[in-house]
């Protein structure tokens, strides 16, 4: 999860303006926490009904599939005016 955390920070910073960054960081945080809840729920359901090996295979497959989705992300186009403004204020 450390790689995802760092990656999302850089990606969101390059995709949005200073005015809207908080919204998009909050949006990511909401989905990130929701995935934790759903993942734990799925894990609990599998463990109570199946063996631990099946849990590893199912969760590993979900993680691999989610990682593959990173290939679908577009390269962000930075906002040059916003970057200049931000650098001048610093």
Backbone torsions as a table, in degrees:
resi	resn	phi	psi	omega
1	UNK	NA	-19.7	179.3
2	UNK	-63.5	-39.5	179.1
3	UNK	-64.8	-41.0	178.8
4	UNK	-65.0	-41.4	-177.7
5	UNK	-61.9	-46.1	179.6
6	UNK	-68.6	-42.5	-178.7
7	UNK	-62.0	-43.2	-178.3
8	UNK	-66.4	-34.6	178.3
9	UNK	-62.3	-46.0	179.1
10	UNK	-67.6	-42.4	-177.6
11	UNK	-65.2	-46.8	179.7
12	UNK	-65.2	-39.3	179.5
13	UNK	-62.6	-32.8	-179.5
14	UNK	-86.2	-16.8	-174.7
15	UNK	-95.6	-13.5	-170.8
16	UNK	-134.1	170.0	177.5
17	UNK	-90.0	168.2	179.6
18	UNK	-60.5	-33.5	-177.1
19	UNK	-66.0	-34.0	-173.5
20	UNK	-106.7	3.1	-177.4
21	UNK	-59.7	-42.8	-178.7
22	UNK	-58.6	-40.2	179.4
23	UNK	-62.1	-47.1	-176.7
24	UNK	-72.5	-34.1	174.1
25	UNK	-65.7	-39.7	176.2
26	UNK	-65.1	-38.5	178.1
27	UNK	-62.9	-45.1	176.8
28	UNK	-61.5	-46.1	-177.8
29	UNK	-59.3	-40.7	179.2
30	UNK	-60.5	-49.2	-179.7
31	UNK	-68.1	-35.3	178.8
32	UNK	-63.3	-46.3	178.9
33	UNK	-70.2	-36.1	177.3
34	UNK	-62.0	-39.4	178.4
35	UNK	-65.2	-34.2	177.3
36	UNK	-64.0	-43.3	-179.5
37	UNK	-66.4	-48.3	-179.1
38	UNK	-64.9	-41.6	178.5
39	UNK	-60.6	-43.6	177.9
40	UNK	-66.7	-37.5	177.9
41	UNK	-64.5	-46.2	178.3
42	UNK	-62.0	-43.4	178.3
43	UNK	-59.5	-43.3	179.6
44	UNK	-64.9	-40.1	179.0
45	UNK	-65.6	-39.6	-179.0
46	UNK	-70.4	-43.4	-177.6
47	UNK	-64.4	-38.5	-179.1
48	UNK	-72.1	-23.4	-177.1
49	UNK	-108.8	-21.0	-173.9
50	UNK	-130.9	-173.5	177.1
51	UNK	-90.2	168.9	-179.1
52	UNK	-66.9	-27.7	-179.8
53	UNK	-65.3	-41.1	177.7
54	UNK	-62.9	-38.0	177.5
55	UNK	-60.1	-45.7	179.9
56	UNK	-61.6	-44.8	-179.1
57	UNK	-65.3	-44.0	-178.6
58	UNK	-67.3	-48.6	-179.0
59	UNK	-67.8	-36.3	176.1
60	UNK	-63.4	-41.0	178.1
61	UNK	-65.0	-42.6	177.7
62	UNK	-63.1	-42.4	178.8
63	UNK	-65.1	-41.4	178.1
64	UNK	-65.2	-42.2	177.8
65	UNK	-63.1	-41.3	179.1
66	UNK	-66.6	-37.4	177.8
67	UNK	-65.9	-35.6	178.6
68	UNK	-66.0	-27.2	178.8
69	UNK	-64.7	-21.2	177.3
70	UNK	-61.8	-26.4	178.3
71	UNK	-67.1	-19.1	-178.2
72	UNK	-86.7	-8.8	-179.3
73	UNK	-70.8	138.2	175.6
74	UNK	-80.3	152.5	174.7
75	UNK	-71.9	127.7	-177.1
76	UNK	-69.8	146.0	174.4
77	UNK	-98.2	114.9	-179.4
78	UNK	-67.2	153.5	177.5
79	UNK	-92.4	101.0	-173.7
80	UNK	-62.1	-39.1	-179.2
81	UNK	-65.5	-40.7	179.9
82	UNK	-67.1	-39.6	179.5
83	UNK	-63.3	-45.1	179.9
84	UNK	-62.5	-43.8	-179.4
85	UNK	-61.5	-43.5	-179.0
86	UNK	-66.4	-40.3	-179.4
87	UNK	-69.3	-33.1	179.4
88	UNK	-71.4	-32.6	-179.6
89	UNK	-72.8	-26.1	-176.6
90	UNK	-75.0	NA	NA
